[in-house]
Amino acid sequence: MIGRIPSPRQRQNRSPTKEGRTVQYRHKFISTGILVGFFLGAVGCAGPEPPTKSLYDRLGGKPAITAVVDQFVANVAGDAKINGRFATTDTPKLKKHLVDQVCTASSGPCVYTGRDMKATHAGMRISSADFSALVEDLVNALNHFKVPEREKSELLGLLGPMKKDIVELP
């Protein structure tokens, strides 16, 4: 005798066999596991962002800062608008202080040991135009090394407030 194929309604009324229940539970377990994994993954993505690197690290550390300072000093030396002001400057000492100053300002491990800006520039009669030329030379050095805009702006923002201690003339 050929067996009858149960109708969908008859299949619905049947109790699953032990084997069938095991398969059902296995499917539920796997589905639940996938949902829990997805949920935990989504929650993990919503956690706090990792701490951002310091400006010092984003600039490339002391070697990169030293390279920018070297280029900056070379730019100033070639800038007829202001190079006369640096004719008697101890260039190696100036470079060391500039590197330490940028390193310190950008949250690096260096310690700036030079004098404060007001005492250093007192009586030098530096004008706003002189200061602007100096900033332009620094920006050109940063551009030479393709420093990203974010880091450039952040660094200039840290050094900009020194203008009030350096400039004596309008």
Secondary structure, DSSP 8 states (H G I E B T S, - for coil): -------HHHHHHS---HHHHHHHHHHHHHHHHHHHHHHHHHHHHTS-------HHHHHTHHHHHHHHHHHHHHHHHT-TTTGGGGTT--HHHHHHHHHHHHHHHTT-S----S--HHHHHTTS--BHHHHHHHHHHHHHHHHHTT--HHHHHHHHHHHGGGHHHH--B-
